[in-house]
Amino acid sequence: MSTTEPLVATPLTDRPTEGYVFDTGWPLSSADIDQFEGLSVDGIARYLQEAGAQHLVDAGAFETHKFWIVRRTVIDVIRPITWPDEVHLSRWCSGISPRWCNMRVRVTSDNGGLIETEGFWINMNMETQSPGRLEDTFFDMLATTTDNHRLRWKAWLNTPLANESDQRFVLRHADTDRLDHVNNSVYLQALREVFPDHPDLLSNPYRLVIEYNKPITFGEDVRITTAPTDGGILIWLSVDGDSRAHASITALPH
């Protein structure tokens, strides 16, 4: 089995016919498109964060579950969304435990775009600086769309960083969030630096997986390193040889 086969073969769950699914949407913003007028991967990350915040408000859980960190994001770009368009996001839970959950988001558009995503989100207790328990009411709401109530973390990307590249990704003060970490979407901006080298891969349906290992903070010297695999590429974002995030981009069947 090649390095990329498990990544592509792991299916994302379909939208449930019962249970709590949150729906929202808005016009595709011209600030979130790439040079080809398509919704960028960092734009997708921002939309996932916004849908998550709206979902918490809709569930009445915003005040009690304000702080989350994402451990992994899976993005399947099946039919790109291009500007101008109207985007629609459906968000539901596809696996849960008392302190974290997998959240599926399906992004569609009026013009036929389709992007499927899943994120492994950890609820944080800021007093203890550790994962915090979900309140029972909120847990029960999310659990209505999945039978997996014992979700465990397992990394998909394990290839160690061999030789760190000298390609830098320069950070700005504006890249940090309220936790003083580099925002999740900025990691995706860094990945876009390697996109021009792989036009054939990215012009067809593809899966992007990114796992966040350790936070990156402003002032650190971030390097981008890549390596080819069967059907795709691996990408590391590192600081002084320490892999802070690991990503892969692989072709999807089409």
C-alpha positions as a Markdown table, in Angstrom:
| # | Residue | x | y | z |
|---|---|---|---|---|
| 1 | Met | 0.0 | 0.0 | 0.0 |
| 2 | Ser | 1.4 | 3.4 | -0.9 |
| 3 | Thr | 1.7 | 6.3 | 1.5 |
| 4 | Thr | -1.2 | 8.1 | -0.1 |
| 5 | Glu | -3.7 | 5.3 | -0.4 |
| 6 | Pro | -5.1 | 5.4 | 3.2 |
| 7 | Leu | -5.6 | 9.1 | 2.9 |
| 8 | Val | -7.7 | 8.9 | -0.2 |
| 9 | Ala | -9.5 | 5.7 | 0.8 |
| 10 | Thr | -10.8 | 7.1 | 4.1 |
| 11 | Pro | -14.3 | 8.2 | 3.2 |
| 12 | Leu | -16.2 | 11.1 | 4.7 |
| 13 | Thr | -19.6 | 10.4 | 6.1 |
| 14 | Asp | -22.7 | 11.5 | 4.1 |
| 15 | Arg | -25.2 | 14.0 | 5.4 |
| 16 | Pro | -27.4 | 12.3 | 7.9 |
| 17 | Thr | -31.2 | 12.1 | 7.3 |
| 18 | Glu | -32.0 | 12.7 | 11.0 |
| 19 | Gly | -30.5 | 14.7 | 13.8 |
| 20 | Tyr | -29.1 | 18.2 | 14.3 |
| 21 | Val | -27.6 | 19.6 | 11.1 |
| 22 | Phe | -26.8 | 23.3 | 11.0 |
| 23 | Asp | -27.2 | 25.2 | 7.7 |
| 24 | Thr | -25.8 | 28.6 | 6.8 |
| 25 | Gly | -24.5 | 30.5 | 3.8 |
| 26 | Trp | -23.4 | 33.7 | 2.3 |
| 27 | Pro | -22.1 | 35.2 | -1.0 |
| 28 | Leu | -18.6 | 34.1 | -2.0 |
| 29 | Ser | -16.3 | 36.9 | -0.9 |
| 30 | Ser | -13.9 | 38.3 | -3.5 |
| 31 | Ala | -11.4 | 38.5 | -0.6 |
| 32 | Asp | -11.4 | 34.7 | -0.3 |
| 33 | Ile | -10.6 | 33.8 | -3.9 |
| 34 | Asp | -7.3 | 32.9 | -5.5 |
| 35 | Gln | -5.7 | 34.2 | -8.7 |
| 36 | Phe | -8.0 | 31.9 | -10.7 |
| 37 | Glu | -11.1 | 33.4 | -9.0 |
| 38 | Gly | -11.8 | 30.1 | -7.1 |
| 39 | Leu | -12.5 | 29.8 | -3.4 |
| 40 | Ser | -9.0 | 29.4 | -1.9 |
| 41 | Val | -8.0 | 26.7 | 0.6 |
| 42 | Asp | -7.3 | 29.4 | 3.2 |
| 43 | Gly | -10.7 | 30.9 | 2.4 |
| 44 | Ile | -12.2 | 27.4 | 3.0 |
| 45 | Ala | -10.5 | 27.4 | 6.4 |
| 46 | Arg | -12.0 | 30.8 | 7.3 |
| 47 | Tyr | -15.5 | 29.6 | 6.2 |
| 48 | Leu | -15.2 | 26.5 | 8.4 |
| 49 | Gln | -14.3 | 28.7 | 11.4 |
| 50 | Glu | -17.2 | 31.0 | 10.7 |
| 51 | Ala | -19.7 | 28.2 | 10.2 |
| 52 | Gly | -18.4 | 26.7 | 13.5 |
| 53 | Ala | -19.0 | 30.0 | 15.4 |
| 54 | Gln | -22.5 | 30.3 | 13.9 |
| 55 | His | -23.2 | 26.7 | 14.8 |
| 56 | Leu | -22.3 | 27.3 | 18.5 |
| 57 | Val | -24.6 | 30.3 | 18.6 |
| 58 | Asp | -27.4 | 28.4 | 17.0 |
| 59 | Ala | -27.0 | 25.5 | 19.5 |
| 60 | Gly | -26.9 | 27.9 | 22.5 |
| 61 | Ala | -23.4 | 26.7 | 23.3 |
| 62 | Phe | -21.3 | 29.7 | 22.4 |
| 63 | Glu | -20.8 | 31.2 | 25.9 |
| 64 | Thr | -19.9 | 27.8 | 27.4 |
| 65 | His | -17.7 | 26.5 | 24.5 |
| 66 | Lys | -15.9 | 29.6 | 23.2 |
| 67 | Phe | -12.4 | 28.1 | 22.7 |
| 68 | Trp | -11.5 | 25.3 | 20.3 |
| 69 | Ile | -8.4 | 24.1 | 18.6 |
| 70 | Val | -8.4 | 22.1 | 15.4 |
| 71 | Arg | -6.1 | 19.0 | 15.3 |
| 72 | Arg | -6.8 | 17.9 | 11.7 |
| 73 | Thr | -8.7 | 19.3 | 8.7 |
| 74 | Val | -9.6 | 17.3 | 5.6 |
| 75 | Ile | -10.7 | 19.2 | 2.5 |
| 76 | Asp | -12.0 | 17.4 | -0.6 |
| 77 | Val | -12.2 | 19.8 | -3.5 |
| 78 | Ile | -14.5 | 17.9 | -5.9 |
| 79 | Arg | -16.0 | 20.7 | -7.9 |
| 80 | Pro | -14.3 | 24.0 | -7.3 |
| 81 | Ile | -16.4 | 27.1 | -6.3 |
| 82 | Thr | -15.6 | 30.1 | -8.4 |
| 83 | Trp | -16.5 | 33.8 | -8.0 |
| 84 | Pro | -19.2 | 35.1 | -8.2 |
| 85 | Asp | -21.4 | 32.6 | -6.5 |
| 86 | Glu | -23.4 | 31.9 | -3.3 |
| 87 | Val | -22.1 | 29.3 | -0.9 |
| 88 | His | -24.1 | 27.0 | 1.4 |
| 89 | Leu | -22.6 | 25.2 | 4.3 |
| 90 | Ser | -24.1 | 22.3 | 6.2 |
| 91 | Arg | -22.4 | 21.3 | 9.5 |
| 92 | Trp | -22.9 | 18.2 | 11.6 |
| 93 | Cys | -21.0 | 15.9 | 14.0 |
| 94 | Ser | -19.6 | 12.7 | 12.6 |
| 95 | Gly | -17.9 | 11.4 | 15.7 |
| 96 | Ile | -17.7 | 12.6 | 19.3 |
| 97 | Ser | -16.1 | 12.0 | 22.8 |
| 98 | Pro | -16.6 | 14.1 | 25.9 |
| 99 | Arg | -13.8 | 16.5 | 25.0 |
| 100 | Trp | -13.6 | 16.6 | 21.2 |
| 101 | Cys | -15.5 | 15.8 | 18.0 |
| 102 | Asn | -15.2 | 15.4 | 14.3 |
| 103 | Met | -17.3 | 18.0 | 12.5 |
| 104 | Arg | -18.3 | 17.5 | 8.9 |
| 105 | Val | -19.0 | 20.5 | 6.7 |
| 106 | Arg | -20.4 | 20.2 | 3.2 |
| 107 | Val | -19.8 | 23.3 | 1.1 |
| 108 | Thr | -22.0 | 23.7 | -2.0 |
| 109 | Ser | -22.8 | 26.6 | -4.3 |
| 110 | Asp | -25.6 | 27.8 | -6.5 |
| 111 | Asn | -23.4 | 27.1 | -9.6 |
| 112 | Gly | -22.7 | 23.5 | -8.7 |
| 113 | Gly | -19.5 | 23.7 | -6.6 |
| 114 | Leu | -18.9 | 20.9 | -4.1 |
| 115 | Ile | -16.3 | 20.8 | -1.3 |
| 116 | Glu | -16.5 | 18.2 | 1.4 |
| 117 | Thr | -14.6 | 18.7 | 4.7 |
| 118 | Glu | -14.1 | 17.2 | 8.1 |
| 119 | Gly | -12.3 | 18.7 | 11.1 |
| 120 | Phe | -11.1 | 17.1 | 14.4 |
| 121 | Trp | -11.9 | 19.8 | 17.0 |
| 122 | Ile | -10.9 | 19.9 | 20.6 |
| 123 | Asn | -12.9 | 21.9 | 23.2 |
| 124 | Met | -10.4 | 23.8 | 25.4 |
| 125 | Asn | -10.7 | 24.8 | 29.0 |
| 126 | Met | -8.7 | 28.0 | 29.2 |
| 127 | Glu | -8.3 | 27.9 | 33.0 |
| 128 | Thr | -6.5 | 24.5 | 32.9 |
| 129 | Gln | -5.1 | 25.0 | 29.4 |
| 130 | Ser | -6.3 | 21.5 | 28.5 |
| 131 | Pro | -9.2 | 19.8 | 26.8 |
| 132 | Gly | -12.5 | 20.5 | 28.5 |
| 133 | Arg | -15.6 | 18.4 | 28.8 |
| 134 | Leu | -18.6 | 19.3 | 26.6 |
| 135 | Glu | -21.7 | 20.2 | 28.5 |
| 136 | Asp | -24.2 | 17.3 | 28.5 |
| 137 | Thr | -26.9 | 19.2 | 26.6 |
| 138 | Phe | -24.5 | 20.2 | 23.8 |
| 139 | Phe | -22.9 | 16.7 | 23.7 |
| 140 | Asp | -26.4 | 15.2 | 23.3 |
| 141 | Met | -27.3 | 17.6 | 20.4 |
| 142 | Leu | -24.1 | 16.8 | 18.5 |
| 143 | Ala | -24.4 | 13.1 | 19.1 |
| 144 | Thr | -27.8 | 12.9 | 17.3 |
| 145 | Thr | -25.9 | 12.6 | 13.9 |
| 146 | Thr | -23.4 | 9.9 | 14.8 |
| 147 | Asp | -23.2 | 6.5 | 16.4 |
| 148 | Asn | -19.5 | 7.0 | 17.2 |
| 149 | His | -19.5 | 8.3 | 20.7 |
| 150 | Arg | -16.0 | 7.1 | 21.6 |
| 151 | Leu | -14.0 | 9.1 | 19.0 |
| 152 | Arg | -10.2 | 8.7 | 19.4 |
| 153 | Trp | -7.4 | 10.6 | 17.9 |
| 154 | Lys | -5.2 | 8.8 | 15.4 |
| 155 | Ala | -2.7 | 10.7 | 13.1 |
| 156 | Trp | -3.0 | 10.1 | 9.4 |
| 157 | Leu | 0.4 | 11.6 | 8.6 |
| 158 | Asn | 3.4 | 10.1 | 10.2 |
| 159 | Thr | 6.3 | 10.5 | 7.7 |
| 160 | Pro | 9.1 | 12.3 | 9.6 |
| 161 | Leu | 10.7 | 15.4 | 8.3 |
| 162 | Ala | 14.1 | 14.4 | 6.8 |
| 163 | Asn | 15.9 | 17.5 | 5.5 |
| 164 | Glu | 14.3 | 20.9 | 6.3 |
| 165 | Ser | 14.1 | 23.2 | 3.3 |
| 166 | Asp | 15.4 | 26.7 | 3.2 |
| 167 | Gln | 12.1 | 28.0 | 1.8 |
| 168 | Arg | 10.8 | 30.5 | 4.3 |
| 169 | Phe | 7.2 | 31.6 | 5.1 |
| 170 | Val | 7.3 | 35.0 | 6.7 |
| 171 | Leu | 4.7 | 35.7 | 9.4 |
| 172 | Arg | 2.9 | 39.0 | 10.2 |
| 173 | His | 1.3 | 40.2 | 13.4 |
| 174 | Ala | -2.0 | 40.0 | 11.6 |
| 175 | Asp | -1.6 | 36.2 | 11.2 |
| 176 | Thr | -2.1 | 35.6 | 15.0 |
| 177 | Asp | -5.5 | 34.8 | 16.6 |
| 178 | Arg | -6.9 | 35.4 | 20.1 |
| 179 | Leu | -4.8 | 32.5 | 21.5 |
| 180 | Asp | -1.6 | 34.2 | 20.2 |
| 181 | His | -1.2 | 31.4 | 17.8 |
| 182 | Val | -0.9 | 31.6 | 14.0 |
| 183 | Asn | -4.5 | 31.3 | 12.7 |
| 184 | Asn | -5.4 | 28.0 | 11.1 |
| 185 | Ser | -6.1 | 29.6 | 7.8 |
| 186 | Val | -2.6 | 31.0 | 7.6 |
| 187 | Tyr | -1.2 | 27.5 | 7.6 |
| 188 | Leu | -3.2 | 27.0 | 4.4 |
| 189 | Gln | -1.8 | 30.2 | 3.0 |
| 190 | Ala | 1.7 | 28.7 | 3.5 |
| 191 | Leu | 0.6 | 25.5 | 1.6 |
| 192 | Arg | -0.4 | 27.7 | -1.3 |
| 193 | Glu | 3.2 | 28.6 | -1.8 |
| 194 | Val | 3.8 | 25.1 | -3.3 |
| 195 | Phe | 0.6 | 25.1 | -5.4 |
| 196 | Pro | 2.3 | 26.6 | -8.5 |
| 197 | Asp | 4.6 | 23.6 | -8.7 |
| 198 | His | 1.7 | 21.1 | -9.0 |
| 199 | Pro | -0.9 | 22.5 | -11.5 |
| 200 | Asp | -1.9 | 19.1 | -12.8 |
| 201 | Leu | -2.7 | 17.8 | -9.3 |
| 202 | Leu | -4.7 | 20.8 | -8.3 |
| 203 | Ser | -6.6 | 21.2 | -11.5 |
| 204 | Asn | -8.5 | 17.9 | -10.8 |
| 205 | Pro | -10.4 | 16.7 | -7.7 |
| 206 | Tyr | -8.0 | 16.4 | -4.8 |
| 207 | Arg | -7.9 | 15.8 | -1.1 |
| 208 | Leu | -5.9 | 18.1 | 1.2 |
| 209 | Val | -5.2 | 16.9 | 4.7 |
| 210 | Ile | -3.4 | 19.0 | 7.3 |
| 211 | Glu | -2.6 | 18.0 | 10.9 |
| 212 | Tyr | -1.6 | 20.7 | 13.4 |
| 213 | Asn | 1.1 | 19.3 | 15.7 |
| 214 | Lys | 2.2 | 22.3 | 17.7 |
| 215 | Pro | 1.3 | 26.0 | 17.6 |
| 216 | Ile | 3.3 | 28.4 | 15.5 |
| 217 | Thr | 3.8 | 31.9 | 17.0 |
| 218 | Phe | 4.8 | 35.2 | 15.6 |
| 219 | Gly | 8.6 | 35.7 | 15.2 |
| 220 | Glu | 9.4 | 32.1 | 14.5 |
| 221 | Asp | 11.4 | 31.1 | 11.4 |
| 222 | Val | 8.9 | 28.9 | 9.5 |
| 223 | Arg | 10.2 | 26.7 | 6.7 |
| 224 | Ile | 8.2 | 24.9 | 4.0 |
| 225 | Thr | 9.5 | 21.4 | 2.9 |
| 226 | Thr | 7.9 | 19.1 | 0.4 |
| 227 | Ala | 8.4 | 15.5 | -0.8 |
| 228 | Pro | 6.7 | 13.6 | -3.6 |
| 229 | Thr | 4.5 | 10.5 | -3.0 |
| 230 | Asp | 2.5 | 8.2 | -5.2 |
| 231 | Gly | -0.3 | 10.4 | -6.5 |
| 232 | Gly | 0.5 | 13.5 | -4.5 |
| 233 | Ile | 2.9 | 15.4 | -2.3 |
| 234 | Leu | 3.7 | 15.7 | 1.4 |
| 235 | Ile | 4.3 | 19.1 | 3.0 |
| 236 | Trp | 5.8 | 20.1 | 6.3 |
| 237 | Leu | 5.7 | 23.4 | 8.1 |
| 238 | Ser | 8.6 | 23.4 | 10.5 |
| 239 | Val | 10.6 | 25.6 | 12.9 |
| 240 | Asp | 14.2 | 24.7 | 13.6 |
| 241 | Gly | 13.6 | 21.2 | 12.3 |
| 242 | Asp | 10.5 | 20.7 | 14.5 |
| 243 | Ser | 7.5 | 19.8 | 12.4 |
| 244 | Arg | 4.6 | 22.1 | 13.6 |
| 245 | Ala | 2.2 | 21.0 | 10.9 |
| 246 | His | 2.1 | 18.1 | 8.4 |
| 247 | Ala | 0.0 | 18.1 | 5.2 |
| 248 | Ser | -0.7 | 16.0 | 2.1 |
| 249 | Ile | -2.3 | 16.7 | -1.2 |
| 250 | Thr | -3.5 | 13.6 | -3.1 |
| 251 | Ala | -5.6 | 13.1 | -6.2 |
| 252 | Leu | -9.2 | 11.9 | -5.7 |
| 253 | Pro | -10.8 | 9.5 | -8.2 |
| 254 | His | -12.8 | 11.3 | -10.8 |
